[in-house]
Amino acid sequence: MDALNRVRARAGDLALVLIAIGVMVLGTINIHLPSPPPDTVGWSLLIVAGAALLFRRTRPVFVMWVVIAAGLIYDILGNPGAFSTVAIVIAIHSAASLGHRLSAIAGIAASLGLSYIGDLMFDTGHVLNFEGVLWFGGWLTAGFLMGEVSRDRVVRAAADEQRARDVERHRREEALRRAGEERMRIAREVHDVLAHSISIINVQAGVAAHHFDTDPDKARAALDTVRNAGKDALRELRASLGVLRDSDADSEAPREPSPGIRDVDQLVAGVEKTGLTVHLERIGDPETVPADVGLAVYRVIQESLTNVSRHARASMVRVTIDRRPQEVLVRIEDNGVGFDGSTPDGHGIVGMRERLRLLGGHLDVGPAEDGGGLVIEGHIPLGEGR
């Protein structure tokens, strides 16, 4: 595309050169009577001035001075004037339009001053009278002003194009940022769902295997828990990954609302089937919090109970959901092996921290006051209107 534009520009410059030479030659032929026509040197100067315009884009100031010099010599030699000004006007216009404002002004001053001095010294008389000065200066000034207008249009067009590129770049960056955030959100949801459900399935499968021969009823109950946990996991996965589906393909699929504080009882009941005792306490009216806050509370409790089931070797967990005027506090404390400061933050804790951070909250993890067990405490601000 750039090569094609360069070819078009050169073709336009060549056409301008031919037009300028044609106008100067034909105009001079038409006005020279009754004066004699230009001699060979005069015609040559007109052609040189016109031909120099071919390089007006690459060497605008140099071309302007060449054209002015050719016009001055043409004038001093006493050739018919008027149309020799055409090349000078175009050269000054080109210099101004390409940003050489001071050079263009200097060219106008030099053309008028030197032409007046030359006419005065050699008595050619082209700009000695007021009318000649007015016409000559007017044409040069008009060329300069048109060049300024052209340059202003080019600058404005470039600025508009740059703004359009900036807007498009910002749009792409924003789209990538949102896509990244959505991927992180889905990854957290999938992790929370799978980690919790697979943990329950793993524990209950072990119970079923242990009691398969000795206590079939306990084995059957454990397998029922495994089945229910699998069904719950599939249901939540469908809800979490629904955003990735095609709307037409998913139009008839059942949609499940995101879990919230109202679903914590069911979550606790499922965990208690693994043999863990959970004491759930609600303070205030936490069910009325916004959906995003409720989902965050649910996921923090879900991930915390999963960690207790898998790692804490605890027998009891206390879960507190406290709706305060400006925030929701969720606290999970177990009586397990405790926290020695060396326990690494796994993906679950990192995910919980990121989830609360997106809502303007934070997560604290540390040992219980009596030295036994782990305390996970999340603070989620409610903000205005919540």
C-alpha positions as a Markdown table, in Angstrom:
| # | Residue | x | y | z |
|---|---|---|---|---|
| 1 | Met | 0.0 | 0.0 | 0.0 |
| 2 | Asp | 2.9 | 2.4 | 0.8 |
| 3 | Ala | 4.5 | 1.7 | -2.5 |
| 4 | Leu | 1.3 | 2.3 | -4.3 |
| 5 | Asn | 0.9 | 5.6 | -2.5 |
| 6 | Arg | 4.4 | 6.7 | -3.4 |
| 7 | Val | 3.7 | 5.9 | -7.1 |
| 8 | Arg | 0.5 | 7.9 | -7.0 |
| 9 | Ala | 2.4 | 10.8 | -5.3 |
| 10 | Arg | 5.1 | 10.8 | -8.0 |
| 11 | Ala | 2.6 | 10.6 | -10.7 |
| 12 | Gly | 0.8 | 13.6 | -9.2 |
| 13 | Asp | 4.0 | 15.6 | -9.0 |
| 14 | Leu | 4.8 | 14.8 | -12.6 |
| 15 | Ala | 1.4 | 15.9 | -13.7 |
| 16 | Leu | 1.8 | 19.1 | -11.7 |
| 17 | Val | 5.2 | 19.8 | -13.4 |
| 18 | Leu | 3.7 | 19.3 | -16.9 |
| 19 | Ile | 0.7 | 21.6 | -16.0 |
| 20 | Ala | 3.0 | 24.3 | -14.5 |
| 21 | Ile | 5.3 | 24.3 | -17.5 |
| 22 | Gly | 2.3 | 24.2 | -19.9 |
| 23 | Val | 0.7 | 27.2 | -18.2 |
| 24 | Met | 3.9 | 29.2 | -18.1 |
| 25 | Val | 4.8 | 28.5 | -21.7 |
| 26 | Leu | 1.4 | 29.0 | -23.2 |
| 27 | Gly | 0.6 | 32.0 | -21.0 |
| 28 | Thr | 3.9 | 33.7 | -22.0 |
| 29 | Ile | 3.3 | 33.0 | -25.7 |
| 30 | Asn | -0.1 | 34.6 | -25.3 |
| 31 | Ile | 1.0 | 37.8 | -23.5 |
| 32 | His | 4.4 | 38.6 | -25.1 |
| 33 | Leu | 2.9 | 40.6 | -28.0 |
| 34 | Pro | 3.8 | 43.3 | -29.0 |
| 35 | Ser | 7.0 | 42.6 | -27.0 |
| 36 | Pro | 9.4 | 40.0 | -28.4 |
| 37 | Pro | 9.1 | 36.4 | -27.0 |
| 38 | Pro | 11.6 | 35.0 | -24.6 |
| 39 | Asp | 14.9 | 33.8 | -26.1 |
| 40 | Thr | 16.3 | 30.3 | -25.6 |
| 41 | Val | 17.6 | 31.2 | -22.2 |
| 42 | Gly | 14.2 | 32.5 | -21.2 |
| 43 | Trp | 12.4 | 29.4 | -22.3 |
| 44 | Ser | 15.0 | 27.3 | -20.6 |
| 45 | Leu | 14.6 | 29.1 | -17.3 |
| 46 | Leu | 10.8 | 28.6 | -17.4 |
| 47 | Ile | 11.2 | 24.9 | -18.0 |
| 48 | Val | 13.9 | 24.5 | -15.3 |
| 49 | Ala | 11.6 | 26.3 | -12.8 |
| 50 | Gly | 8.8 | 24.0 | -13.7 |
| 51 | Ala | 10.9 | 20.8 | -13.7 |
| 52 | Ala | 12.4 | 21.6 | -10.3 |
| 53 | Leu | 8.9 | 21.2 | -8.8 |
| 54 | Leu | 9.2 | 17.5 | -9.4 |
| 55 | Phe | 11.4 | 17.4 | -6.2 |
| 56 | Arg | 9.2 | 19.7 | -4.1 |
| 57 | Arg | 8.2 | 16.9 | -1.6 |
| 58 | Thr | 11.8 | 15.7 | -0.8 |
| 59 | Arg | 13.7 | 19.1 | -1.0 |
| 60 | Pro | 11.0 | 21.8 | -0.7 |
| 61 | Val | 13.3 | 24.6 | 0.5 |
| 62 | Phe | 16.0 | 23.9 | -2.0 |
| 63 | Val | 13.5 | 23.7 | -4.8 |
| 64 | Met | 11.9 | 27.0 | -3.7 |
| 65 | Trp | 15.2 | 28.8 | -3.9 |
| 66 | Val | 16.0 | 27.3 | -7.3 |
| 67 | Val | 12.7 | 28.4 | -8.6 |
| 68 | Ile | 13.0 | 31.9 | -7.2 |
| 69 | Ala | 16.5 | 32.2 | -8.7 |
| 70 | Ala | 15.3 | 31.1 | -12.1 |
| 71 | Gly | 12.4 | 33.5 | -11.9 |
| 72 | Leu | 14.7 | 36.4 | -10.9 |
| 73 | Ile | 17.1 | 35.7 | -13.7 |
| 74 | Tyr | 14.2 | 35.4 | -16.1 |
| 75 | Asp | 12.9 | 38.8 | -15.0 |
| 76 | Ile | 16.3 | 40.6 | -15.1 |
| 77 | Leu | 16.8 | 39.4 | -18.7 |
| 78 | Gly | 13.7 | 41.4 | -19.6 |
| 79 | Asn | 11.6 | 38.4 | -20.7 |
| 80 | Pro | 7.8 | 38.8 | -20.6 |
| 81 | Gly | 6.7 | 38.4 | -17.0 |
| 82 | Ala | 3.5 | 37.4 | -15.2 |
| 83 | Phe | 3.3 | 33.7 | -15.9 |
| 84 | Ser | 6.8 | 33.0 | -14.6 |
| 85 | Thr | 5.3 | 33.6 | -11.2 |
| 86 | Val | 3.4 | 30.3 | -11.4 |
| 87 | Ala | 6.4 | 28.1 | -10.4 |
| 88 | Ile | 7.3 | 30.4 | -7.5 |
| 89 | Val | 3.8 | 30.4 | -6.1 |
| 90 | Ile | 3.8 | 26.5 | -6.2 |
| 91 | Ala | 7.2 | 26.3 | -4.6 |
| 92 | Ile | 6.3 | 28.6 | -1.7 |
| 93 | His | 3.1 | 26.7 | -1.2 |
| 94 | Ser | 5.0 | 23.4 | -1.0 |
| 95 | Ala | 7.5 | 24.8 | 1.5 |
| 96 | Ala | 4.8 | 26.1 | 3.7 |
| 97 | Ser | 2.6 | 23.0 | 3.5 |
| 98 | Leu | 5.6 | 20.8 | 4.5 |
| 99 | Gly | 6.2 | 22.8 | 7.6 |
| 100 | His | 9.0 | 25.2 | 6.4 |
| 101 | Arg | 7.0 | 28.3 | 7.4 |
| 102 | Leu | 10.0 | 30.7 | 8.0 |
| 103 | Ser | 11.7 | 29.6 | 4.8 |
| 104 | Ala | 8.5 | 30.3 | 2.9 |
| 105 | Ile | 8.2 | 33.8 | 4.4 |
| 106 | Ala | 11.9 | 34.4 | 3.6 |
| 107 | Gly | 11.2 | 33.3 | 0.0 |
| 108 | Ile | 8.4 | 35.8 | -0.3 |
| 109 | Ala | 10.5 | 38.6 | 1.0 |
| 110 | Ala | 13.5 | 37.7 | -1.2 |
| 111 | Ser | 11.3 | 37.4 | -4.3 |
| 112 | Leu | 9.7 | 40.8 | -3.8 |
| 113 | Gly | 12.9 | 42.5 | -2.7 |
| 114 | Leu | 15.3 | 41.1 | -5.3 |
| 115 | Ser | 12.8 | 41.4 | -8.1 |
| 116 | Tyr | 12.3 | 45.1 | -7.2 |
| 117 | Ile | 16.1 | 45.7 | -7.0 |
| 118 | Gly | 16.7 | 43.8 | -10.3 |
| 119 | Asp | 13.9 | 45.7 | -12.1 |
| 120 | Leu | 15.3 | 49.0 | -10.7 |
| 121 | Met | 18.8 | 48.2 | -11.8 |
| 122 | Phe | 18.0 | 46.8 | -15.2 |
| 123 | Asp | 14.9 | 48.8 | -15.9 |
| 124 | Thr | 12.8 | 45.8 | -16.8 |
| 125 | Gly | 9.8 | 47.4 | -15.0 |
| 126 | His | 7.9 | 44.3 | -13.9 |
| 127 | Val | 7.4 | 45.2 | -10.3 |
| 128 | Leu | 8.4 | 48.9 | -10.2 |
| 129 | Asn | 4.8 | 50.2 | -10.1 |
| 130 | Phe | 2.3 | 49.6 | -7.3 |
| 131 | Glu | 0.0 | 47.4 | -9.3 |
| 132 | Gly | 2.8 | 45.1 | -10.2 |
| 133 | Val | 4.0 | 44.8 | -6.6 |
| 134 | Leu | 0.4 | 44.2 | -5.4 |
| 135 | Trp | -0.2 | 41.4 | -7.9 |
| 136 | Phe | 3.2 | 39.7 | -7.5 |
| 137 | Gly | 3.1 | 40.0 | -3.7 |
| 138 | Gly | -0.6 | 38.9 | -3.6 |
| 139 | Trp | 0.1 | 35.7 | -5.5 |
| 140 | Leu | 3.1 | 34.8 | -3.4 |
| 141 | Thr | 1.1 | 35.5 | -0.2 |
| 142 | Ala | -1.8 | 33.4 | -1.5 |
| 143 | Gly | 0.5 | 30.5 | -2.2 |
| 144 | Phe | 1.9 | 30.7 | 1.4 |
| 145 | Leu | -1.6 | 30.9 | 3.0 |
| 146 | Met | -2.8 | 27.9 | 0.9 |
| 147 | Gly | 0.2 | 26.0 | 2.0 |
| 148 | Glu | -0.5 | 26.8 | 5.7 |
| 149 | Val | -4.1 | 25.6 | 5.2 |
| 150 | Ser | -2.9 | 22.4 | 3.6 |
| 151 | Arg | -0.4 | 21.8 | 6.4 |
| 152 | Asp | -3.1 | 22.4 | 9.0 |
| 153 | Arg | -5.4 | 19.9 | 7.3 |
| 154 | Val | -2.6 | 17.3 | 7.2 |
| 155 | Val | -1.8 | 17.9 | 10.9 |
| 156 | Arg | -5.4 | 17.6 | 11.9 |
| 157 | Ala | -5.8 | 14.4 | 9.8 |
| 158 | Ala | -2.7 | 12.9 | 11.4 |
| 159 | Ala | -4.0 | 13.8 | 14.9 |
| 160 | Asp | -7.4 | 12.3 | 14.1 |
| 161 | Glu | -5.7 | 9.2 | 12.8 |
| 162 | Gln | -3.5 | 8.9 | 15.9 |
| 163 | Arg | -6.5 | 9.4 | 18.2 |
| 164 | Ala | -8.3 | 6.7 | 16.3 |
| 165 | Arg | -5.3 | 4.4 | 16.7 |
| 166 | Asp | -5.2 | 5.2 | 20.4 |
| 167 | Val | -8.9 | 4.5 | 20.8 |
| 168 | Glu | -8.5 | 1.2 | 19.0 |
| 169 | Arg | -5.5 | 0.2 | 21.0 |
| 170 | His | -7.2 | 1.1 | 24.2 |
| 171 | Arg | -10.3 | -1.0 | 23.1 |
| 172 | Arg | -8.1 | -4.0 | 22.4 |
| 173 | Glu | -6.2 | -3.6 | 25.7 |
| 174 | Glu | -9.5 | -3.3 | 27.5 |
| 175 | Ala | -10.9 | -6.4 | 25.8 |
| 176 | Leu | -7.8 | -8.3 | 26.7 |
| 177 | Arg | -7.9 | -7.2 | 30.3 |
| 178 | Arg | -11.6 | -8.1 | 30.6 |
| 179 | Ala | -10.9 | -11.5 | 28.9 |
| 180 | Gly | -8.1 | -12.1 | 31.4 |
| 181 | Glu | -10.3 | -11.2 | 34.3 |
| 182 | Glu | -13.0 | -13.5 | 33.0 |
| 183 | Arg | -10.6 | -16.3 | 32.6 |
| 184 | Met | -9.4 | -15.8 | 36.2 |
| 185 | Arg | -12.9 | -15.7 | 37.5 |
| 186 | Ile | -13.8 | -18.9 | 35.7 |
| 187 | Ala | -10.6 | -20.6 | 36.9 |
| 188 | Arg | -11.5 | -19.6 | 40.5 |
| 189 | Glu | -15.0 | -20.9 | 40.1 |
| 190 | Val | -13.8 | -24.2 | 38.6 |
| 191 | His | -11.2 | -24.6 | 41.3 |
| 192 | Asp | -13.6 | -23.9 | 44.1 |
| 193 | Val | -16.2 | -26.3 | 42.7 |
| 194 | Leu | -13.9 | -29.2 | 41.8 |
| 195 | Ala | -11.7 | -28.9 | 44.9 |
| 196 | His | -14.6 | -29.0 | 47.3 |
| 197 | Ser | -16.6 | -31.8 | 45.5 |
| 198 | Ile | -13.6 | -34.0 | 44.8 |
| 199 | Ser | -12.5 | -33.7 | 48.4 |
| 200 | Ile | -15.8 | -34.9 | 49.6 |
| 201 | Ile | -15.9 | -37.7 | 46.9 |
| 202 | Asn | -12.4 | -38.8 | 47.9 |
| 203 | Val | -13.2 | -39.0 | 51.6 |
| 204 | Gln | -16.5 | -40.7 | 51.1 |
| 205 | Ala | -15.1 | -43.1 | 48.6 |
| 206 | Gly | -12.5 | -44.1 | 51.2 |
| 207 | Val | -15.3 | -44.6 | 53.8 |
| 208 | Ala | -17.2 | -46.7 | 51.4 |
| 209 | Ala | -14.2 | -48.9 | 50.6 |
| 210 | His | -13.4 | -49.3 | 54.3 |
| 211 | His | -17.0 | -50.4 | 55.2 |
| 212 | Phe | -17.8 | -52.2 | 52.0 |
| 213 | Asp | -17.6 | -55.7 | 53.5 |
| 214 | Thr | -18.1 | -55.0 | 57.2 |
| 215 | Asp | -20.9 | -52.4 | 57.2 |
| 216 | Pro | -22.8 | -52.2 | 53.9 |
| 217 | Asp | -25.2 | -49.5 | 55.2 |
| 218 | Lys | -22.4 | -47.1 | 55.9 |
| 219 | Ala | -20.8 | -47.9 | 52.6 |
| 220 | Arg | -24.1 | -47.3 | 50.8 |
| 221 | Ala | -24.6 | -44.0 | 52.6 |
| 222 | Ala | -21.0 | -42.9 | 51.7 |
| 223 | Leu | -21.7 | -43.8 | 48.0 |
| 224 | Asp | -24.9 | -41.8 | 48.1 |
| 225 | Thr | -22.8 | -38.8 | 49.3 |
| 226 | Val | -20.4 | -39.4 | 46.5 |
| 227 | Arg | -23.2 | -39.4 | 44.0 |
| 228 | Asn | -24.8 | -36.3 | 45.4 |
| 229 | Ala | -21.4 | -34.5 | 45.5 |
| 230 | Gly | -20.8 | -35.4 | 41.8 |
| 231 | Lys | -24.3 | -34.1 | 40.8 |
| 232 | Asp | -23.7 | -30.9 | 42.7 |
| 233 | Ala | -20.3 | -30.5 | 41.1 |
| 234 | Leu | -21.7 | -31.0 | 37.6 |
| 235 | Arg | -24.5 | -28.5 | 38.3 |
| 236 | Glu | -22.1 | -25.8 | 39.5 |
| 237 | Leu | -19.7 | -26.4 | 36.7 |
| 238 | Arg | -22.5 | -26.0 | 34.1 |
| 239 | Ala | -23.4 | -22.7 | 35.8 |
| 240 | Ser | -19.7 | -21.5 | 36.0 |
| 241 | Leu | -18.8 | -22.4 | 32.4 |
| 242 | Gly | -22.1 | -21.3 | 30.9 |
| 243 | Val | -20.5 | -18.0 | 29.9 |
| 244 | Leu | -18.2 | -19.9 | 27.5 |
| 245 | Arg | -21.1 | -21.6 | 25.6 |
| 246 | Asp | -22.7 | -20.5 | 22.5 |
| 247 | Ser | -26.0 | -18.8 | 23.3 |
| 248 | Asp | -28.0 | -20.8 | 20.7 |
| 249 | Ala | -26.5 | -24.1 | 21.8 |
| 250 | Asp | -27.2 | -23.2 | 25.4 |
| 251 | Ser | -30.7 | -21.7 | 25.0 |
| 252 | Glu | -32.5 | -24.8 | 26.2 |
| 253 | Ala | -30.0 | -25.8 | 28.9 |
| 254 | Pro | -31.2 | -25.1 | 32.5 |
| 255 | Arg | -29.5 | -22.2 | 34.1 |
| 256 | Glu | -28.6 | -22.3 | 37.8 |
| 257 | Pro | -28.1 | -19.1 | 39.8 |
| 258 | Ser | -24.7 | -18.5 | 41.4 |
| 259 | Pro | -24.5 | -19.9 | 44.9 |
| 260 | Gly | -24.7 | -17.5 | 47.8 |
| 261 | Ile | -25.2 | -17.3 | 51.5 |
| 262 | Arg | -28.6 | -18.9 | 51.2 |
| 263 | Asp | -26.8 | -22.1 | 50.0 |
| 264 | Val | -24.3 | -22.3 | 52.9 |
| 265 | Asp | -26.6 | -24.6 | 54.9 |
| 266 | Gln | -26.6 | -27.2 | 52.1 |
| 267 | Leu | -22.8 | -26.8 | 51.8 |
| 268 | Val | -22.4 | -27.4 | 55.5 |
| 269 | Ala | -24.7 | -30.4 | 55.4 |
| 270 | Gly | -22.6 | -32.0 | 52.7 |
| 271 | Val | -19.4 | -31.5 | 54.6 |
| 272 | Glu | -20.9 | -32.9 | 57.8 |
| 273 | Lys | -21.5 | -36.2 | 56.0 |
| 274 | Thr | -17.7 | -36.6 | 56.0 |
| 275 | Gly | -17.8 | -36.8 | 59.8 |
| 276 | Leu | -16.7 | -33.2 | 60.4 |
| 277 | Thr | -18.8 | -31.2 | 62.8 |
| 278 | Val | -19.6 | -27.7 | 61.6 |
| 279 | His | -21.2 | -24.9 | 63.8 |
| 280 | Leu | -22.7 | -22.3 | 61.6 |
| 281 | Glu | -23.6 | -18.9 | 63.0 |
| 282 | Arg | -25.3 | -16.0 | 61.2 |
| 283 | Ile | -25.2 | -12.5 | 62.7 |
| 284 | Gly | -27.3 | -9.7 | 61.3 |
| 285 | Asp | -29.1 | -10.4 | 58.0 |
| 286 | Pro | -26.4 | -11.7 | 55.6 |
| 287 | Glu | -28.8 | -13.1 | 53.1 |
| 288 | Thr | -29.6 | -9.6 | 51.9 |
| 289 | Val | -26.1 | -8.8 | 50.7 |
| 290 | Pro | -25.5 | -8.3 | 46.9 |
| 291 | Ala | -25.1 | -11.4 | 44.8 |
| 292 | Asp | -21.3 | -10.9 | 44.2 |
| 293 | Val | -20.7 | -10.5 | 47.9 |
| 294 | Gly | -22.8 | -13.6 | 48.7 |
| 295 | Leu | -20.9 | -15.6 | 46.1 |
| 296 | Ala | -17.6 | -14.5 | 47.6 |
| 297 | Val | -18.7 | -15.5 | 51.1 |
| 298 | Tyr | -19.9 | -18.9 | 49.8 |
| 299 | Arg | -16.7 | -19.6 | 48.0 |
| 300 | Val | -14.5 | -18.6 | 51.0 |
| 301 | Ile | -16.5 | -21.0 | 53.2 |
| 302 | Gln | -16.4 | -23.7 | 50.6 |
| 303 | Glu | -12.7 | -23.5 | 50.0 |
| 304 | Ser | -12.0 | -23.3 | 53.8 |
| 305 | Leu | -14.1 | -26.4 | 54.6 |
| 306 | Thr | -12.4 | -28.2 | 51.7 |
| 307 | Asn | -8.9 | -27.4 | 53.2 |
| 308 | Val | -10.0 | -28.5 | 56.6 |
| 309 | Ser | -11.3 | -31.8 | 55.3 |
| 310 | Arg | -8.2 | -32.5 | 53.3 |
| 311 | His | -5.4 | -31.1 | 55.5 |
| 312 | Ala | -6.4 | -30.1 | 59.0 |
| 313 | Arg | -7.2 | -33.4 | 60.6 |
| 314 | Ala | -9.9 | -31.5 | 62.5 |
| 315 | Ser | -13.1 | -32.7 | 64.2 |
| 316 | Met | -14.9 | -29.4 | 64.5 |
| 317 | Val | -15.2 | -26.2 | 62.5 |
| 318 | Arg | -16.9 | -23.0 | 63.5 |
| 319 | Val | -18.2 | -20.8 | 60.7 |
| 320 | Thr | -19.4 | -17.2 | 61.4 |
| 321 | Ile | -21.1 | -14.9 | 58.9 |
| 322 | Asp | -21.5 | -11.4 | 60.3 |
| 323 | Arg | -23.2 | -8.7 | 58.4 |
| 324 | Arg | -22.0 | -5.4 | 59.7 |
| 325 | Pro | -23.1 | -1.8 | 58.7 |
| 326 | Gln | -20.1 | -1.4 | 56.3 |
| 327 | Glu | -18.8 | -4.9 | 55.6 |
| 328 | Val | -19.5 | -8.6 | 55.8 |
| 329 | Leu | -17.1 | -10.7 | 58.0 |
| 330 | Val | -16.8 | -14.4 | 57.3 |
| 331 | Arg | -14.7 | -16.4 | 59.8 |
| 332 | Ile | -13.8 | -20.1 | 59.7 |
| 333 | Glu | -11.9 | -21.6 | 62.6 |
| 334 | Asp | -11.0 | -25.3 | 63.1 |
| 335 | Asn | -9.5 | -27.3 | 65.8 |
| 336 | Gly | -7.0 | -29.1 | 63.6 |
| 337 | Val | -3.2 | -29.4 | 63.5 |
| 338 | Gly | -2.8 | -25.6 | 63.6 |
| 339 | Phe | -0.7 | -23.2 | 61.7 |
| 340 | Asp | 3.1 | -23.1 | 62.2 |
| 341 | Gly | 3.9 | -20.2 | 59.8 |
| 342 | Ser | 5.4 | -22.6 | 57.2 |
| 343 | Thr | 2.1 | -23.7 | 55.6 |
| 344 | Pro | 2.3 | -22.4 | 52.0 |
| 345 | Asp | -0.5 | -20.6 | 50.4 |
| 346 | Gly | -2.0 | -23.0 | 47.9 |
| 347 | His | -4.1 | -22.0 | 44.9 |
| 348 | Gly | -7.2 | -22.1 | 47.1 |
| 349 | Ile | -6.0 | -19.4 | 49.5 |
| 350 | Val | -4.6 | -17.4 | 46.6 |
| 351 | Gly | -7.9 | -17.6 | 44.8 |
| 352 | Met | -9.8 | -16.5 | 47.9 |
| 353 | Arg | -7.5 | -13.5 | 48.3 |
| 354 | Glu | -8.0 | -12.5 | 44.7 |
| 355 | Arg | -11.7 | -12.9 | 44.9 |
| 356 | Leu | -12.0 | -10.6 | 47.9 |
| 357 | Arg | -9.5 | -8.1 | 46.5 |
| 358 | Leu | -11.7 | -7.7 | 43.4 |
| 359 | Leu | -14.5 | -6.6 | 45.8 |
| 360 | Gly | -12.2 | -4.3 | 47.7 |
| 361 | Gly | -11.8 | -6.7 | 50.6 |
| 362 | His | -9.0 | -8.7 | 52.1 |
| 363 | Leu | -8.3 | -12.2 | 53.6 |
| 364 | Asp | -6.4 | -12.9 | 56.8 |
| 365 | Val | -5.0 | -16.4 | 57.5 |
| 366 | Gly | -3.3 | -17.3 | 60.7 |
| 367 | Pro | -3.3 | -19.6 | 63.8 |
| 368 | Ala | -6.0 | -19.7 | 66.4 |
| 369 | Glu | -5.5 | -17.8 | 69.6 |
| 370 | Asp | -5.0 | -21.0 | 71.6 |
| 371 | Gly | -2.3 | -22.2 | 69.2 |
| 372 | Gly | -4.4 | -25.0 | 67.7 |
| 373 | Gly | -6.2 | -24.9 | 64.5 |
| 374 | Leu | -6.4 | -22.4 | 61.7 |
| 375 | Val | -8.4 | -19.2 | 61.4 |
| 376 | Ile | -9.4 | -17.8 | 58.0 |
| 377 | Glu | -11.1 | -14.4 | 58.2 |
| 378 | Gly | -12.4 | -12.5 | 55.2 |
| 379 | His | -13.6 | -8.8 | 55.2 |
| 380 | Ile | -15.8 | -7.7 | 52.3 |
| 381 | Pro | -16.9 | -4.0 | 52.2 |
| 382 | Leu | -20.5 | -3.3 | 51.3 |
| 383 | Gly | -20.0 | 0.3 | 50.2 |
| 384 | Glu | -22.7 | 2.9 | 49.4 |
| 385 | Gly | -26.2 | 1.5 | 48.7 |
| 386 | Arg | -25.4 | -2.0 | 49.8 |
